[in-house]
Amino acid sequence: MSASRYPIGIIGGGAWGTALAAVMAQIHDAVLLWAREDDVVVSVNARHENSLFLAGTPLSPKIVATADLTRMADCDALLIVTPAQHVRATLSALPDTQAPLILCAKGIEVDTQMLLSDVAAHVRPNNPLAVLSGPTFAHEVAAGKPTAVTLATANPTLGSALIRRIATPSFRPYWSDDVVGAEIGGAVKNVLAIACGVVDGAGLGLNARAALIARGFAEMQRYGLARGAKAETLAGLSGLGDLVLTCSSENSRNFSLGQGLGQGQTAESLLADRRTIAEGAFTAPVLLQSATTLSVEMPIVSAVCALLTGATTVENVVADLLARPLKSESW
């Protein structure tokens, strides 16, 4: 590698982008991290820590932070880790590059109901595309704890090359050709994690949470299959695996948002206090719109939407869900 080239670049200096930079620094001589916040750039370069988003995690001096997006043209592959609703603008602002783009955000574009891979294909038609998704808490990944993810791309040659580029002894990617399934799992689980947080915040018990995870997974399957996903992808790391993780821990931003709702706080107040984004709050309404268009029944997602808008109360949501007609257990 020449002094001006980086084997990999990370676009997005939040907790997840920083954690991925930490992983990549284990196997590459240099990693370029783009961050919007000047404080992050200074913190990473001067103190080898992202004190704003991942405080307390030491970072390798191999990680070079920049606020200049044009420098990403010097990278051989790019991990796109900006929030889902900013992916289009970020990709549009990228300099001219043919580097593969690995999408790491989880969501559905609000204005278009497009999956992020479709957004990327529209904005950057000449860049090879892949999706990285799975059960990942940033602080555990950055600490080198064992993690397995899905790396989805329709091109097996590209998939093999990218896996070799990002795999470490503690970070294990599995290739899949099901880009749609990998994206849908990551998007839907964020909404279901809000619902599980509501159950926890309202003190409804572990039985209720387990039932919600199972029935939520059924909703994920119905919706995913309607959009062309494969059942085995939805049952894998990027679907069920990520669902179990984010529905079971306060480390999930979406789960903690739901906790607040379950305790009677408003979505407006909870979201206003957050430096980081709970993607499920943005995904929920567009997911429900898309499901309605496809005639897919998603009562838990519908309930989350109602709570987020303040249209109903937790008590009413629980009563409505429990009053649904009795039927066989199925997707």
KANORRA-V466858 format. One record per pair of residues at least 4 apart in sequence whose C-alpha atoms are under 6 Angstrom apart, sorted by the first residue. I is the first residue (numbers start at 1). J is the second residue. Records with the same first field share a line. If there is no record, write none. Layout:
BEGIN
I=J ; J
END
This chain:
BEGIN
5=74 ; 75
6=30 ; 75
7=75 ; 76
8=31 ; 75 ; 76 ; 77 ; 78
9=31 ; 32 ; 33 ; 75 ; 78
10=33 ; 78 ; 79
11=34 ; 80 ; 81
12=17 ; 34 ; 35 ; 81 ; 82
13=17 ; 18 ; 35
14=18 ; 53
15=53 ; 54 ; 138
16=138
17=81
19=138 ; 141 ; 142
22=142
30=62
31=63
32=63 ; 64 ; 65
33=64 ; 65
34=65 ; 66 ; 67
35=67
36=67
40=50
41=65 ; 66
42=46
43=47 ; 49 ; 50
44=48 ; 49 ; 50
48=59
49=58 ; 59
50=54 ; 55
51=55
70=95
73=95 ; 97
76=99
77=99 ; 100
78=101
79=102
80=102 ; 103 ; 104
81=104 ; 105
83=105
84=105 ; 107
85=109
98=127
100=127 ; 128 ; 129
101=129
102=130 ; 131
103=131 ; 132
104=132
106=186 ; 187
107=187 ; 283
108=113 ; 114 ; 115 ; 283
109=113 ; 114
110=286
120=124
121=125
130=152 ; 153
131=151 ; 152
132=150 ; 151
133=149 ; 150 ; 238
134=149 ; 150 ; 237 ; 238 ; 242
135=241 ; 242 ; 245
140=145
141=145
144=170
146=170
147=171
148=171 ; 172 ; 173
149=173
150=173 ; 174 ; 238
151=173 ; 174 ; 175
152=175 ; 176 ; 177 ; 178 ; 179
153=159 ; 177 ; 179
154=177
163=167
167=171 ; 172
180=229
181=229 ; 230 ; 233
182=238
184=188
185=234 ; 238 ; 239
189=193 ; 243
190=280
191=280 ; 284
193=246 ; 247 ; 254 ; 255
194=254 ; 255 ; 258
195=258
196=209 ; 247
197=201 ; 255 ; 256 ; 258 ; 259
198=202 ; 258 ; 259 ; 261 ; 262
199=204
201=259 ; 262 ; 263
202=262 ; 263
212=216
218=331
219=298
220=224
221=225
224=229
225=229
234=239
235=239 ; 240
236=240 ; 241
237=241
238=242
243=247
246=252
250=255 ; 256
253=278
254=278
260=265
261=265
267=271 ; 308
280=284
283=287
284=305
285=305
291=295 ; 296
292=296
306=311 ; 312
307=312
END
